[in-house]
Amino acid sequence: MSDDSQVLRVLERINGGDREAVADLFPLVYDELRQRARFLMAGERTDHTLQPTALVHEAFVKLLAGQGGSWEGRRHFYNAVTDAMRKILVDHARQKKAQKRGGGFARLDLDHVDPAGKEQEVDYEALDSALGRLQKLDERRYRVVMYRYFSGLREQEIADLLQLTVKTVQRDWKIARHFLAAEMTDRSEASGGGA
């Protein structure tokens, strides 16, 4: 039985109320979640107090402890955990910023998305706020950003998931990227911070 089908079967058990299935799920999804955590944290400082392993554990516990289950499938589960990891990073950034006013964050350069090569510290609080506004205005473009930036999917994969053409995904990515950059710049200027 493939890992994907095992994950689906365990998610079905969780959906059915089997709380013991959570323990069976973790070893099946750990490697994928750790890869996503490394992807999300690629732009963080090297001395960041959270490490990918801790981020995975915290997100997994937070998500599954608070939810009885209603997973529509493997992709839904992975996206929910990735979103939980992003929110943990946002909360962590807020706490750090509260401790040290001014923040010292660099702007997030969405023009050159290469998480493995990012050396800058991301202002996750500003990014989260901008993503929230984008989601309210345009759910599809929000999904394109989530899939491309946070899940590391390629354009063709996103097009297949959202049942769009690659050209539409490219156009949505370009528009969303400009929207987020403008929102984050406006927020930075309004708070008196520079980048």
C-alpha positions as CSV (number, residue, x, y, z in Angstrom):
1,M,0.0,0.0,0.0
2,S,1.4,3.4,-1.0
3,D,2.1,6.1,1.6
4,D,-0.6,8.3,0.0
5,S,-3.3,5.6,0.4
6,Q,-2.1,4.9,4.0
7,V,-2.4,8.6,4.8
8,L,-5.9,8.7,3.3
9,R,-7.0,5.6,5.3
10,V,-5.7,7.2,8.6
11,L,-7.4,10.5,7.8
12,E,-10.6,8.6,7.2
13,R,-10.2,7.0,10.6
14,I,-9.7,10.4,12.2
15,N,-12.7,11.8,10.4
16,G,-14.7,8.9,11.8
17,G,-13.7,9.9,15.4
18,D,-10.8,7.5,16.0
19,R,-8.5,9.6,18.2
20,E,-5.9,6.9,18.3
21,A,-5.4,7.3,14.5
22,V,-3.5,10.5,15.2
23,A,-0.6,8.5,16.5
24,D,-0.6,6.4,13.3
25,L,-0.7,9.5,11.1
26,F,2.4,11.3,12.4
27,P,5.0,8.9,11.2
28,L,3.3,8.8,7.8
29,V,3.4,12.5,7.2
30,Y,6.4,13.6,9.2
31,D,8.9,13.7,6.3
32,E,6.6,15.8,4.1
33,L,5.8,18.2,7.0
34,R,9.5,18.6,7.9
35,Q,10.2,19.4,4.2
36,R,7.5,22.1,4.3
37,A,8.7,23.5,7.6
38,R,12.3,23.8,6.1
39,F,10.8,25.5,3.1
40,L,8.9,28.0,5.3
41,M,11.9,28.7,7.5
42,A,14.4,29.1,4.7
43,G,14.2,32.9,5.1
44,E,14.6,32.9,8.8
45,R,17.7,33.8,10.8
46,T,20.1,30.9,11.4
47,D,19.8,31.4,15.1
48,H,16.0,31.3,15.0
49,T,14.7,29.8,18.3
50,L,12.3,27.6,16.4
51,Q,13.7,24.8,14.3
52,P,11.8,22.9,11.5
53,T,11.3,19.8,13.7
54,A,9.8,21.9,16.6
55,L,7.6,23.8,14.1
56,V,6.3,20.5,12.7
57,H,5.5,19.1,16.2
58,E,3.9,22.3,17.4
59,A,1.7,22.7,14.2
60,F,0.7,19.0,14.2
61,V,-0.3,19.1,17.9
62,K,-2.1,22.5,17.6
63,L,-4.0,21.4,14.5
64,L,-5.0,17.9,15.6
65,A,-5.6,18.7,19.3
66,G,-8.1,21.4,18.4
67,Q,-9.9,19.4,15.6
68,G,-11.9,16.3,15.7
69,G,-11.3,15.8,12.1
70,S,-12.9,16.7,8.8
71,W,-10.2,16.2,6.3
72,E,-11.3,16.3,2.7
73,G,-8.2,14.4,1.7
74,R,-4.4,14.3,1.9
75,R,-3.9,17.7,0.2
76,H,-6.4,19.4,2.5
77,F,-4.5,18.0,5.5
78,Y,-1.1,19.0,4.3
79,N,-2.3,22.5,3.4
80,A,-3.9,22.9,6.8
81,V,-0.7,21.9,8.6
82,T,1.3,24.2,6.4
83,D,-1.0,27.1,7.2
84,A,-0.8,26.2,10.9
85,M,3.0,26.4,10.6
86,R,2.8,29.8,8.9
87,K,0.6,31.0,11.7
88,I,3.0,29.8,14.4
89,L,5.8,31.7,12.6
90,V,3.6,34.8,12.6
91,D,2.9,34.5,16.3
92,H,6.6,33.9,17.0
93,A,7.5,37.0,14.9
94,R,4.9,39.1,16.8
95,Q,6.3,38.0,20.2
96,K,9.8,38.8,19.1
97,K,8.8,42.1,17.7
98,A,7.0,43.0,20.9
99,Q,10.1,42.2,22.8
100,K,12.3,44.3,20.6
101,R,10.3,47.2,19.0
102,G,11.4,48.2,15.5
103,G,11.6,44.6,14.3
104,G,14.5,45.0,11.9
105,F,12.7,42.9,9.3
106,A,13.7,43.1,5.6
107,R,11.0,43.2,2.9
108,L,9.9,39.9,1.5
109,D,11.0,39.7,-2.1
110,L,8.3,37.7,-3.9
111,D,9.8,38.5,-7.3
112,H,12.6,36.0,-6.7
113,V,11.0,33.1,-4.8
114,D,13.8,30.7,-4.0
115,P,13.2,29.7,-0.4
116,A,16.4,27.6,-0.3
117,G,18.4,30.7,-1.2
118,K,16.7,33.3,1.0
119,E,19.0,35.0,3.4
120,Q,16.6,37.7,4.6
121,E,14.4,37.6,7.7
122,V,10.7,37.7,6.7
123,D,8.3,40.0,8.5
124,Y,5.7,37.2,8.9
125,E,3.3,39.6,10.7
126,A,3.1,42.0,7.8
127,L,2.9,39.1,5.3
128,D,0.1,37.4,7.3
129,S,-1.8,40.7,7.4
130,A,-1.4,41.2,3.6
131,L,-2.4,37.6,2.9
132,G,-5.5,38.1,5.0
133,R,-6.5,41.1,2.8
134,L,-5.7,39.2,-0.4
135,Q,-7.8,36.3,0.7
136,K,-10.8,38.6,1.4
137,L,-10.4,40.2,-2.1
138,D,-9.5,37.2,-4.2
139,E,-9.5,33.7,-2.9
140,R,-8.1,32.2,-6.0
141,R,-5.0,34.4,-6.1
142,Y,-4.6,33.8,-2.4
143,R,-4.5,30.0,-3.1
144,V,-2.0,30.5,-5.8
145,V,0.3,32.3,-3.3
146,M,-0.2,29.7,-0.7
147,Y,0.5,26.8,-3.1
148,R,3.5,28.5,-4.7
149,Y,5.2,30.3,-1.9
150,F,4.3,28.2,1.1
151,S,3.9,24.7,-0.4
152,G,6.5,25.1,-3.1
153,L,4.4,23.7,-5.9
154,R,5.3,24.4,-9.5
155,E,3.0,26.4,-11.8
156,Q,1.7,23.3,-13.6
157,E,0.9,21.6,-10.3
158,I,-1.1,24.7,-9.1
159,A,-2.9,24.9,-12.5
160,D,-3.9,21.2,-12.1
161,L,-5.1,21.7,-8.5
162,L,-7.1,24.8,-9.2
163,Q,-8.2,23.7,-12.6
164,L,-6.7,26.7,-14.4
165,T,-4.3,27.2,-17.2
166,V,-0.6,27.8,-16.5
167,K,-1.0,31.3,-18.0
168,T,-3.8,32.1,-15.5
169,V,-1.6,30.9,-12.6
170,Q,1.3,33.0,-13.9
171,R,-1.0,36.1,-14.2
172,D,-2.5,35.5,-10.8
173,W,1.0,35.0,-9.2
174,K,2.2,38.3,-10.8
175,I,-0.9,40.3,-9.6
176,A,-0.9,38.7,-6.1
177,R,2.9,39.3,-5.7
178,H,2.5,43.0,-6.6
179,F,-0.6,43.3,-4.3
180,L,1.3,41.8,-1.4
181,A,4.4,43.9,-1.9
182,A,2.3,47.1,-2.0
183,E,0.4,46.0,1.1
184,M,3.5,45.2,3.0
185,T,5.2,48.5,2.0
186,D,2.1,50.5,3.0
187,R,2.1,48.7,6.4
188,S,5.8,49.3,6.9
189,E,5.5,53.0,6.1
190,A,2.4,53.4,8.3
191,S,4.2,51.8,11.3
192,G,7.2,54.1,10.7
193,G,9.6,51.2,9.9
194,G,11.8,51.2,6.9
195,A,13.1,48.3,4.9
